[in-house]
Amino acid sequence: MKRILLYGATGRTGRLIAEYALQQGYAVTVLVRNLDKLAITSPHLTVIQGSPTNLADVRRAMPGCDAVLSALSALSESESFLRKRIVPPHTLATTMRHTIQVMEEQGLQRIVTLSSIGAGDSRPYAPWYMRLIIRLTNFKLVFADHNQQETLLRQSTLEWVIARPVALNNNAPRQELVVRYEQTPSPFALSRQQLAKFMVDALASNAFLHKAPLLAEK
């Protein structure tokens, strides 16, 4: 049984990733700050309290794992929409820097990470209203963090996949996943269940290796 190290398991997408990975026969190690927020249990689930922004905690969590999956957020939703400037925590970049270092130390190769449409070279394909929100609010810090983590991955020697979803929702997944690279996906919506499935399935597939697909569904 292969084991994955999952970041962000207490979030709306991360919880679905953990559940789907367990259903697919993976063992899952989750590194979480707040144990009370973890809503899943399984004999194949290992829970380690700590933070992926702490190098020592990443080193404690990774032994025995075969791959890494990150569903972390850069800021909370309420912080992101604020116009008042805050000090950026650099959560994604710090986590990715530590993760790449420990993966190289321990010989892991495959990593799938959550990003967003509008990050990196996909900025032109984000709708105008999304680009406006990024410019006027702390979402600019969110996307700066996404950009930094993507750059770190691209500069690494790892087998990486970067998932760039469009607007996420909690609806039941539709049948067809829409994948684009140099075009805004339509419809501009993606269920978190569909995203979770894509990210877990990407662990065992080379279809999106060293790629950053824009993801929607119809």
Number of C-alpha atoms within 10 A of each C-alpha: 8 11 22 26 24 29 27 23 28 23 16 14 22 25 22 20 29 29 20 18 21 19 10 12 12 18 21 26 24 24 25 21 17 12 13 8 11 16 10 12 11 10 8 14 18 15 17 17 14 19 19 27 19 13 17 13 17 23 17 13 21 23 15 13 18 20 22 24 27 24 24 21 18 22 19 9 11 8 16 19 16 13 13 10 10 11 7 14 14 18 19 27 22 18 21 21 18 18 24 20 15 19 22 13 10 15 11 20 15 19 25 26 23 24 29 24 26 23 21 18 12 18 16 15 19 19 14 11 9 15 16 13 15 19 13 13 17 24 23 18 21 25 20 20 24 23 19 19 24 24 14 14 23 16 8 14 10 18 19 25 26 25 23 23 26 25 16 18 15 12 12 11 17 13 9 10 15 17 18 16 16 12 12 21 21 15 12 17 18 25 20 23 23 26 26 22 17 16 23 20 15 21 21 10 9 13 9 16 17 15 15 26 21 24 27 26 21 14
